[in-house]
Amino acid sequence: MLSESTLPEMESAARRQLAAVLTHDIAPAALDLDADMAGSYALTSLNKVLFLTELCEATGVDLAHFTEDDLDRMRTLRDVVEALARHSTEGS
């Protein structure tokens, strides 16, 4: 079961990692969880891969859990956090 503290930690990590790959400066706390990352923040496909790779490493979630379709459905930060949260407890 996902602990109550895990989701906020994943959200915080997702915000930090997304802010790190964006081409313009934006504070992690200013990122909208429900904004389309490509449309609102000009996240390119390459930067999305970098973002997800770094985020999976930071959260201990294996990127191999996700198919190409899963990655395509991750359009908002909320989508990403929820997808990672589903896999964060596997094997524990």
C-alpha positions in Angstrom: 0.0 0.0 0.0 1.2 3.5 -0.9 2.1 5.5 2.3 0.5 8.9 2.7 3.9 10.6 2.5 4.9 8.9 -0.7 2.6 10.8 -3.0 3.7 14.2 -1.9 7.3 13.1 -2.1 6.8 11.9 -5.7 5.0 15.1 -6.6 7.9 17.1 -5.3 10.4 15.0 -7.1 8.4 15.3 -10.3 8.2 19.1 -10.0 11.9 19.4 -9.4 12.8 17.1 -12.3 10.5 18.8 -14.8 11.7 22.2 -13.8 15.3 21.0 -14.4 14.7 19.9 -18.0 12.7 22.9 -19.1 14.4 25.4 -21.4 13.0 28.4 -19.4 13.3 29.0 -15.7 10.2 28.2 -13.6 10.1 27.3 -10.0 9.0 23.8 -9.3 6.2 25.0 -7.0 4.8 27.1 -9.8 4.3 24.1 -12.1 0.6 23.2 -12.6 -0.1 19.5 -11.9 -2.9 19.5 -14.5 -1.2 21.5 -17.3 -0.3 19.7 -20.5 3.5 19.5 -20.2 4.1 19.9 -23.9 1.6 22.6 -24.5 2.1 24.7 -21.4 5.8 24.2 -20.8 7.1 23.4 -24.3 8.4 20.0 -23.1 9.9 18.3 -26.1 9.9 14.5 -26.6 13.6 14.3 -25.9 13.2 16.4 -22.7 10.2 14.2 -21.7 12.5 11.1 -21.9 15.2 12.9 -19.9 12.6 14.0 -17.3 11.1 10.6 -16.9 14.5 8.8 -16.8 15.7 11.1 -14.1 12.5 11.0 -12.1 12.4 7.2 -12.2 15.9 7.1 -10.9 15.1 9.6 -8.2 12.1 7.7 -7.0 13.4 4.2 -7.4 10.7 3.2 -9.9 12.0 1.2 -12.9 11.3 2.9 -16.2 10.8 -0.6 -17.7 7.4 -0.7 -16.0 6.1 1.6 -18.6 5.2 0.9 -22.2 5.4 3.5 -25.0 1.6 3.9 -24.7 1.9 4.5 -21.0 4.5 7.2 -21.6 2.3 8.8 -24.3 -0.6 9.0 -21.8 1.6 10.9 -19.3 0.7 14.4 -20.5 0.5 16.2 -17.1 2.5 16.1 -14.0 -0.5 14.5 -12.2 -0.5 11.7 -14.8 3.2 11.1 -14.2 2.9 11.1 -10.4 0.0 8.8 -10.5 1.7 6.4 -12.9 4.8 6.3 -10.8 2.9 5.9 -7.5 1.2 2.7 -8.9 4.6 1.1 -9.3 6.4 2.5 -6.3 5.3 -0.3 -3.9 5.9 -3.2 -6.3 8.3 -5.6 -4.8 8.1 -4.2 -1.3 
